[in-house]
Amino acid sequence: MEFILSTAIIIFLVMDPLGNMPFFISTLSGVPQSRRRKIIFREALIALAALTVFLLCGKYMLKIFHISQGSIGIAGGVVLFLIALKMIFSSDKAPEKEKREPFIVPLAIPMLAGPSSLATIILVQGAPDATLPYCAAAMFIAWLPATVILVFSSTIAELIGGNRILEAGQSLMGLLLTAISIEMLVKGIKLSFM
């Protein structure tokens, strides 16, 4: 249970729904309000399908490339650390409005199921306690609240008072992810060299 919860937290932080909220709001600003939630839910399902494919194939990819658990820990720590730094220091503006309804790109892929999320799905399978059911449960537990946050992104943004609060939340999530990444890196080094 501890593995499922900790893995779900990592995947949730990497998916970064709070950081993606301004992007989703801006991208869908040209779409009628009545369609927005349906589009976000559809895109989230597509992202879940992409994550599931990587979940099912990731373990075999590790075997094909002869990647050890120590290497997974080190690589995962470095990747998550870079993602965390981006979350903490990001000052990117939201993109211009999309005039047409987005499909798969850019909301499902790469915003929800981007390189970071897909790599994390593969990396967590190298953990000692990792089993396919545990990883699937963790992935779904992370995906569900991320989807709920994004489906209600416009409402949440109005309630909390705009982008400044969202940016602060994103930085806080980045700080937590930094600590997790350092822990993964230390465990990977121990497995590889001790």
C-alpha angles and dihedrals in degrees: 000000000000090000092051093050097045092045091048090052092051093049091045092051092048091049086054100197093177092052091046095050096088090048092051093045092049095043092051097041091102092052121089112263092239091062101043100084092045090051093049092049091048091049091047090054090051089050090050090053091052091048090049092053090053090045092055096042101033097083091053091049089056091051093048092053094040094234115172127218090249091055090048090054093049094044092045092049093050094046094047091046091055091047090049092051090051090050092050099044101028115131098167116146121231113262128256118280118281110232094201132049110273119235122192093323125095103359104044094029124052101000098056103013098030130146091279095053094043092048090048091053089055094042097052090057088069092064116112094242095043118127127163095251092048092049091046091050092048092048092050093045089053094043096051100060091038089056093046091050092050095043089056095035096121092050093045092049090052093047097050096042108252143296100329093069090044091052091050090050091049091052091049091051088048091054091052091047089052090059091047091049093051090050091051090048093050092049091048092052091048091051092047102042109022 
